[in-house]
């Protein structure tokens, strides 16, 4: 079954384009996939905020809070 998609045009700075390209290369994926994953992460952040929670980074080896992500 085919998945419906919508094409979108996005204007970004050359610096942001380079950063997305670097992430895509490092992850062996496409720039589109990097943007999709970034938007999925933003969705998680919005849902956390709506539930009165916060988004944070936790160190894997000892579950220590590294930083809270604010401003999203």
Steps between C-alpha positions, in 0.01 A plus 500: 500500500637841401545769765360841412761774516492876461790677334624805687744773407714635782744790497790465744837662549810348342630425852187305593513316167860397573403382848214291359730357232758406766236328712364316197848382403579391856172306520527362143161642415342790312455862595124444477522222757702724733232771476222242558679373811557856625129571465415176680726611785324839511167317518627309806609829657160663439317196642726501806434869558124450462519223763694733733819297449843602375733364235843410633823321415595216732843335502454138395758339730355629829167668417637834620322810373737682265279793398140611478396628160311826540349753264313255279 
